[in-house]
């Protein structure tokens, strides 16, 4: 009978100490083009990895976490990275509204966007789950977006 395997395909019996995991995590971040260099900090305790720091975009936060899950010895990841936009977020809701409405499936009367200091909220109705996801992705792609609350209803 073969030993149990982890998600990464390595036997659970193979252990790495926290210092080895931290070194591997820092090295992985250095090679990741999706995460800015030297902004994400890594802390490891008993195989649990905590990421901290400030990035400018949501995709950078996600990229840093995604890289950590496949490291041998990592039991879990706590992503505490914050998004700190470097742009003026004053007209953010208008920018997102304009980005959504040229699309053939978003009706300006049905989708409403509000934003306050990078926190975006989507309200209204859309015709499908794909439209709901597209609206959220569009909001996340806006310069200055720090969070997106998607309250769109599929009708």
N, C-alpha and C positions, 0 to 999 in steps of 0.2 A: 504494500500500500504506500502510495507516495505521500509526502508531507503536505499539509494544507498550504494553499497558496494565497497571497494577498492580491489586491486589485492589480498591482503592478506585475504579478506573476512570480514574485519572489517568495520563498518559503517564510512563514511567520517566525521560524526559529532564528533567522538571520536578524541580528540586532545591530543597531548603530547608536553610538552615544550621542548626546545632545550637541556636543561640539562638532562632531562629524556632520550631523544633519545641518547645523547652522552654516558650516563652511560650504556644503553642497548647495544650500539655498542661496547664499550670497553669490556663489559662482554662477548658478543658473540665472539669477536676476541680471548679472553682468552681461550675459550672452543674449538675453531676451530683448529684442528690438521694440517690443510693445510697452516696455516699462522704462521710464527715464532713469538714467544712471545715477546711482548714489542717493536716491530719495526715499527708497523703501528700506526700512530697518527690520531686521529679523531677530526674533527671540524664540528659543526652544526650551521647553520644560517637559521632561519625560515623554519626548516624542511629539508633543503638541506644539505646533508652530504658530506664532503670532506675528502678523505683519502690521507695521505702523508706518506713518509718513504721510506726506501730502502729494497728490498728483493733480493734474489739470483736467483729466478726462476720465469718464467712467470706464472706457475700454482699457485704460492703463491699470486701474484697480483690479478689473477682472483678469487681465493678462497675468498680473503678479500672482494672484491666487491660483490660477490654472496651472502655472508652472510648478507650484509646490506640491500639488496632490500626487504627482507621480514619483516623487523622490523616495528612495528606499528608506524605511524607518519612520516616515511621517505617519502619525496616527490620526491627525486632524489638523485643520487650519482655521485660525480665527483671523478674519480679514478686517482689521481696524483702520485701514487706510482711509483717509478723508480726501474729498475732492475739493480743491481750492481753485476756483476759476481765476484767470488773470484778465478777464474781459469785463466790460461794463454789462451788467445783467438788466439794465433798466428797460430795454425794449425786447426782452427775451420772449414774452408771450406773443407779441406781434410777429416776431421773426418765425416762431414755430407755426403760428396760424397761417402765415403766408407760405411756408414750406409745405404744409399739409393740403391746402385748398387748391393748388393747381392740379393736384392728382384727381383723376376721374372719379374716384369712389368716395371722396370726403366732401360732404355737404356742409358749407359754412354755417348753415342754420342748426346743424345737429352736433357739431364738435366744437367744444369751447375749451380754450387754453388760458390758464392763469399762471402767473409766475411771480415769485417774490424771492429776491436774492438768490436766484439759481434753483429754488425749489419749484418744480413744475407740477401742475395738476391738470389732468385731462378729464373732462366731463362730457356727457352727451351720449349719443347712440351711433353705432356703426353697423354695417350689414353683415360682417363676418369676423371670426377670430383673427384671420389674417390682417384685416383692416385695423383691428384693435392693436395687434402686435406692431404693425407698421407705424401707427401713430406713436406708440411708446418708443420705438427705435428712432423715429424722427426727433422726438423730444430729447432723448438721450444724446443725439448727435449735435444738438445745438450748443454752440460755444457758451460756456458758463453754466451749463446744467449740472447741478450737484445731486439732485434726486428727482425721481419721476413717480408721481402717484397716478396710476392709470385706473380711473373710475368709469371708463367707457363701458357701456352696456351693448351687448350684441343683440340686435333685434331683427 
